[in-house]
Amino acid sequence: MIETLFGPVEVGRNYYYGTTESEGRFPLDDALGLIEGYSPPLARLMCRSGGQSPFESASGDLLAYGGIKVEG
């Protein structure tokens, strides 16, 4: 599941394992520029909101203004 400004988007993608279990990755995430499962525009908005007010307050603002549910 990828979180975007327009809501969650379900995307099927391949996971490739490295030599250890912690080294695996989703190449499509890199190609799309995803940050921890968030689209770049949503990640920027979250960072900006969190930088201007406490995280819980920023989470409430994102929900009120954009209907975006993220944890504080």
PyMOL commands that set and color helices and strands:
alter all, ss='L'
color gray80, all
select helices_A, chain A and resi 21-23+27-32+40-52+55-66
alter helices_A, ss='H'
color red, helices_A
select strands_A, chain A and resi 2-4+7-9
alter strands_A, ss='S'
color yellow, strands_A
deselect
rebuild
show_as cartoon
